[in-house]
Amino acid sequence: MLIDAHTHILSLAGDTDFNTAYGREGSLCIYRSHGKLPSHRMPTEQEWEESGCGKAGFPITGPDASIAAHPGFDKIVVLGVSPQFLEGKLIGTVDTAGITDVSGPASPEKCNDYIAAIVRGDPDRFIGFGSVNPNYRGPKAAVTELERSVRELGLSGVKLYPMYQDWSPADPILGFPLYEKAAELGIPVMIHQAGSTRIDARMEYARPALLDAIGRHFRDLRVIIAHCGIPWIDEALFMLTKHPNFYTEISYYIASATEEELFRFLVHAEQSFVPLEKIFFGTDYPGFLYDPVALMTKLRNVNAHAERVGAEPIPESKLDGIAGDNFARVLGLL
């Protein structure tokens, strides 16, 4: 089974200019590193246009586009982004283009309804993870919305964004009620516990070690560390070593690593006592450079570097697991 365990859908805000600025802020470093934008000053509008980014920003992505970008994949996990204020604007997953059947004015406060609608449209292909923000209307409201997203909307998990929403995942007041409810509901919790190129993101809340408190207090809760904690890769791996119910998906990291680096990472994971069964394939589609087919090809080709590295090839069964079977087992699909 092939599963992309980390994708996004629809849009992030209703304001086109804001979406453009948001997308450019996150991709500036990428285009600079490729020599497409000046690194010693901020680019002009003409330079942005010539770079190929133009006004794309945070794209509006519908289910058809997502499926078309995932040929051969069995399942696509679509992750909600819960509402938050950024620069005075309310952002979060929102259907500004009327793609879903959710009625009424478009609003990020309906993020879970939108994700559920995407799943309803093609339940054989999409797996939906909702999202809540305890720093928006408080932890009680977030717990209520989390329960609604699972019991009423039928979503399969929850995605949390502490570093973007200015709260620590180790906070017992803001975070612990969510973990308790998720454990009660029997759903996995995916947490963006990794770096970010967004200037407003709080790096001090991004360290994977902050999840240790969750592993100590909620031992039956399944926790997925998004992006393998990049740039704190070893710290994320140690969380998987320590806590039996911790997992990770490798979006973002897999796009930045070469095939050889990815092979070395997988070898290093096992040497660090992390079973490869704890690792899931993910892309962060439709983000920049996150082509699902190219990234899956990279994973499948890692053994081409085994002899040069001086390590045994990784069994195909383990690569099959990373490609989708591992995630399917955690969700009870296999």
BAVEXMI-963155 format. One line per field, with one value per residue (C-alpha): z, x, y; residue in three letters. Coordinates in nm, 3 decimals, decimal comma. Example, Ala and Ser with C-alpha at 12.3 -4.5 7.8 and 13.67 -1.06 7.14 Angstrom:
<rs>
pz <- (0,780:0,714);
px <- (1,230:1,367);
py <- (-0,450:-0,106);
rest <- (ala:ser);
</rs>
This chain:
<rs>
pz <- (0,000:-0,094:0,139:0,151:0,523:0,504:0,255:0,265:0,067:-0,016:0,093:0,400:0,384:0,176:0,096:-0,229:-0,152:0,193:0,044:-0,199:0,076:0,301:0,026:-0,068:0,288:0,325:-0,014:-0,018:0,119:-0,139:-0,437:-0,299:-0,252:-0,616:-0,733:-0,858:-0,617:-0,473:-0,133:-0,025:-0,041:-0,072:-0,431:-0,646:-0,787:-1,126:-0,971:-0,799:-1,131:-1,309:-1,034:-1,129:-0,800:-0,930:-0,734:-0,655:-0,281:-0,078:-0,364:-0,373:-0,413:-0,478:-0,442:-0,815:-0,825:-0,523:-0,677:-1,009:-0,825:-0,657:-0,940:-0,804:-0,444:-0,254:0,015:0,069:0,419:0,414:0,723:0,855:0,972:1,272:1,293:1,426:1,384:1,189:1,116:1,207:0,968:1,059:0,875:0,858:0,614:0,423:0,107:-0,069:-0,409:-0,315:-0,382:-0,096:-0,001:0,325:0,332:0,445:0,424:0,393:0,726:0,880:1,178:0,956:0,888:1,014:0,819:0,502:0,563:0,637:0,313:0,114:0,267:0,198:-0,166:-0,205:0,112:-0,062:-0,145:0,131:0,504:0,705:1,007:1,175:1,367:1,679:1,840:2,221:2,204:1,988:2,199:2,488:2,562:2,652:2,316:2,143:2,321:2,224:1,861:1,862:1,984:1,722:1,444:1,530:1,655:1,420:1,121:1,120:1,097:1,170:1,366:1,463:1,353:1,596:1,522:1,855:1,716:1,474:1,733:2,022:2,270:2,399:2,334:2,689:2,838:3,082:3,061:2,684:2,555:2,802:2,769:2,395:2,444:2,703:2,467:2,173:2,384:2,484:2,119:2,016:1,745:1,659:1,715:1,455:1,579:1,372:1,595:1,359:1,227:0,994:0,746:0,857:1,046:1,294:1,394:1,750:1,725:2,102:2,088:1,800:1,967:1,953:2,314:2,424:2,334:2,606:2,854:2,632:2,618:2,997:3,083:2,794:2,734:2,517:2,288:1,936:1,853:1,505:1,489:1,164:0,941:1,163:1,374:1,114:1,197:1,520:1,343:1,609:1,884:1,705:1,654:2,023:2,106:1,888:2,066:2,409:2,361:2,223:2,068:1,897:1,517:1,256:0,897:0,683:0,473:0,434:0,533:0,236:-0,003:0,133:0,148:-0,139:-0,208:-0,035:0,265:0,288:0,281:0,553:0,757:0,745:0,839:1,119:1,246:1,295:1,453:1,692:1,788:1,588:1,395:1,041:1,104:1,298:0,990:0,739:0,392:0,359:0,121:0,251:-0,091:-0,249:-0,104:-0,307:-0,430:-0,273:-0,577:-0,444:-0,737:-0,727:-0,352:-0,360:-0,635:-0,409:-0,132:-0,365:-0,502:-0,174:-0,200:-0,506:-0,255:-0,019:-0,163:-0,177:0,179:0,296:0,447:0,377:0,149:0,328:0,276:0,030:0,289:0,513:0,227:0,156:0,518:0,497:0,168:0,330:0,513:0,843:0,849:0,741:1,035:1,283:1,153:1,149:0,769:0,748);
px <- (0,000:0,132:0,032:0,137:0,103:0,141:-0,041:-0,247:-0,550:-0,774:-0,625:-0,485:-0,658:-0,915:-0,685:-0,493:-0,225:-0,172:-0,143:0,118:0,322:0,292:0,408:0,697:0,821:0,842:1,002:1,250:1,532:1,462:1,478:1,787:1,965:1,890:2,034:1,697:1,674:1,938:2,069:2,204:1,876:1,503:1,395:1,198:0,857:1,016:1,271:0,993:0,813:1,128:1,202:0,897:0,716:0,517:0,196:0,141:0,183:-0,004:-0,193:-0,560:-0,548:-0,855:-0,899:-0,868:-0,530:-0,411:-0,513:-0,351:-0,026:-0,033:-0,054:-0,025:-0,092:-0,363:-0,427:-0,358:-0,367:-0,510:-0,425:-0,632:-0,476:-0,663:-0,751:-0,507:-0,443:-0,134:-0,064:-0,423:-0,573:-0,753:-0,583:-0,630:-0,770:-1,046:-1,246:-1,239:-1,313:-1,632:-1,477:-1,652:-2,018:-1,973:-2,233:-2,210:-1,931:-1,580:-1,398:-1,092:-1,317:-1,472:-1,135:-1,247:-1,572:-1,373:-1,139:-1,436:-1,600:-1,288:-1,294:-1,666:-1,602:-1,360:-1,342:-1,146:-0,862:-0,849:-0,779:-0,866:-0,686:-0,857:-0,685:-0,750:-0,572:-0,601:-0,457:-0,745:-1,060:-0,905:-0,839:-1,200:-1,328:-1,043:-1,131:-1,497:-1,402:-1,162:-1,438:-1,681:-1,425:-1,392:-1,737:-1,951:-1,726:-1,549:-1,192:-0,914:-0,664:-0,558:-0,271:-0,133:0,083:0,227:0,522:0,298:0,028:0,248:0,206:0,435:0,336:0,454:0,211:-0,013:-0,291:-0,308:-0,178:-0,261:-0,643:-0,605:-0,385:-0,623:-0,917:-0,723:-0,628:-0,992:-1,099:-0,826:-0,684:-0,321:-0,186:0,050:0,250:0,455:0,758:1,027:1,170:0,998:1,109:0,823:0,968:0,678:0,719:0,846:1,153:1,172:0,848:0,969:1,220:1,114:1,229:0,930:0,716:0,882:0,621:0,348:0,523:0,558:0,201:0,001:0,162:-0,114:-0,135:0,003:0,218:0,353:0,641:0,597:0,900:1,118:1,195:1,423:1,675:1,675:1,672:1,860:1,647:1,333:1,479:1,559:1,196:1,104:1,363:1,234:0,858:0,690:0,395:0,594:0,632:0,753:0,688:0,972:0,817:1,037:1,342:1,309:1,293:1,615:1,815:1,991:1,924:2,249:2,167:1,825:1,986:2,231:1,942:1,752:2,063:2,134:1,776:1,811:2,153:1,982:1,738:1,450:1,260:1,196:0,835:0,804:0,879:0,617:0,653:0,517:0,565:0,401:0,235:0,158:0,458:0,761:0,976:0,739:0,653:0,505:0,626:0,982:1,006:0,868:1,120:1,395:1,285:1,267:1,616:1,809:1,963:2,160:2,397:2,437:2,761:2,936:2,828:2,941:2,609:2,361:2,069:1,745:1,497:1,224:0,964:1,090:1,081:0,725:0,645:0,781:0,601:0,265:0,217:0,352:0,103:-0,178:-0,107:-0,110:-0,454:-0,576:-0,605:-0,392);
py <- (0,000:0,346:0,629:0,993:1,059:1,438:1,661:1,980:2,086:2,385:2,719:2,893:3,232:3,414:3,706:3,641:3,900:3,749:3,400:3,529:3,694:3,388:3,154:3,377:3,409:3,033:2,974:3,263:3,047:2,776:3,009:3,181:2,849:2,764:3,096:3,220:3,513:3,748:3,642:3,983:4,176:4,122:4,048:4,286:4,199:4,136:3,899:3,708:3,672:3,557:3,304:3,100:3,163:3,458:3,501:3,134:3,181:2,918:2,749:2,656:2,279:2,068:1,692:1,630:1,805:1,609:1,277:1,370:1,446:1,102:0,847:0,495:0,597:0,415:0,675:1,044:1,193:1,547:1,752:2,039:2,364:2,502:2,873:3,129:3,498:3,603:3,967:4,047:3,792:3,471:3,187:2,811:2,557:2,733:2,660:2,995:2,841:2,654:2,314:2,135:2,103:2,296:2,572:2,932:3,191:3,052:3,056:2,881:2,805:2,536:2,372:2,031:2,046:2,111:1,819:1,591:1,706:1,616:1,267:1,228:1,309:1,017:0,805:0,531:0,770:1,033:1,000:1,311:1,452:1,745:2,022:2,228:2,522:2,546:2,897:3,024:2,991:2,800:2,432:2,346:2,467:2,284:1,958:1,997:2,059:1,764:1,533:1,669:1,621:1,252:1,147:1,357:1,425:1,090:1,219:0,971:1,180:1,530:1,755:2,012:2,318:2,445:2,641:2,831:2,901:3,014:2,731:2,461:2,099:2,026:2,280:2,087:2,348:2,395:2,064:1,788:1,811:1,750:1,445:1,305:1,341:1,197:0,895:0,852:0,871:0,626:0,850:0,934:1,283:1,429:1,728:1,972:1,932:2,058:2,379:2,623:2,886:3,112:3,408:3,418:3,049:2,991:2,768:2,732:2,530:2,310:2,078:1,710:1,662:1,871:1,571:1,366:1,491:1,343:1,009:1,000:1,098:0,948:0,611:0,468:0,772:0,730:1,033:1,107:1,356:1,549:1,608:1,384:1,688:1,851:2,001:1,797:1,459:1,263:1,415:1,299:0,952:0,926:1,007:0,707:0,498:0,591:0,588:0,272:0,459:0,737:0,742:0,987:1,085:1,218:1,496:1,806:1,602:1,365:1,660:1,811:1,485:1,314:0,946:0,855:1,073:0,911:0,565:0,668:0,808:0,479:0,281:0,528:0,497:0,123:0,170:0,413:0,133:0,279:0,009:0,127:0,022:0,350:0,563:0,683:0,835:1,190:1,483:1,804:1,837:2,086:2,270:2,368:2,075:1,824:1,612:1,285:1,074:1,209:1,163:0,809:0,729:0,862:0,627:0,328:0,397:0,420:0,071:0,182:0,344:0,049:-0,090:0,247:0,329:-0,012:-0,117:-0,395:-0,305:-0,230:-0,516:-0,431:-0,531:-0,250:0,000:-0,117:-0,040:0,313:0,368:0,310:-0,018:0,117:0,403:0,171:-0,058:0,230:0,331:-0,028:-0,044:-0,359);
rest <- (met:leu:ile:asp:ala:his:thr:his:ile:leu:ser:leu:ala:gly:asp:thr:asp:phe:asn:thr:ala:tyr:gly:arg:glu:gly:ser:leu:cys:ile:tyr:arg:ser:his:gly:lys:leu:pro:ser:his:arg:met:pro:thr:glu:gln:glu:trp:glu:glu:ser:gly:cys:gly:lys:ala:gly:phe:pro:ile:thr:gly:pro:asp:ala:ser:ile:ala:ala:his:pro:gly:phe:asp:lys:ile:val:val:leu:gly:val:ser:pro:gln:phe:leu:glu:gly:lys:leu:ile:gly:thr:val:asp:thr:ala:gly:ile:thr:asp:val:ser:gly:pro:ala:ser:pro:glu:lys:cys:asn:asp:tyr:ile:ala:ala:ile:val:arg:gly:asp:pro:asp:arg:phe:ile:gly:phe:gly:ser:val:asn:pro:asn:tyr:arg:gly:pro:lys:ala:ala:val:thr:glu:leu:glu:arg:ser:val:arg:glu:leu:gly:leu:ser:gly:val:lys:leu:tyr:pro:met:tyr:gln:asp:trp:ser:pro:ala:asp:pro:ile:leu:gly:phe:pro:leu:tyr:glu:lys:ala:ala:glu:leu:gly:ile:pro:val:met:ile:his:gln:ala:gly:ser:thr:arg:ile:asp:ala:arg:met:glu:tyr:ala:arg:pro:ala:leu:leu:asp:ala:ile:gly:arg:his:phe:arg:asp:leu:arg:val:ile:ile:ala:his:cys:gly:ile:pro:trp:ile:asp:glu:ala:leu:phe:met:leu:thr:lys:his:pro:asn:phe:tyr:thr:glu:ile:ser:tyr:tyr:ile:ala:ser:ala:thr:glu:glu:glu:leu:phe:arg:phe:leu:val:his:ala:glu:gln:ser:phe:val:pro:leu:glu:lys:ile:phe:phe:gly:thr:asp:tyr:pro:gly:phe:leu:tyr:asp:pro:val:ala:leu:met:thr:lys:leu:arg:asn:val:asn:ala:his:ala:glu:arg:val:gly:ala:glu:pro:ile:pro:glu:ser:lys:leu:asp:gly:ile:ala:gly:asp:asn:phe:ala:arg:val:leu:gly:leu:leu);
</rs>
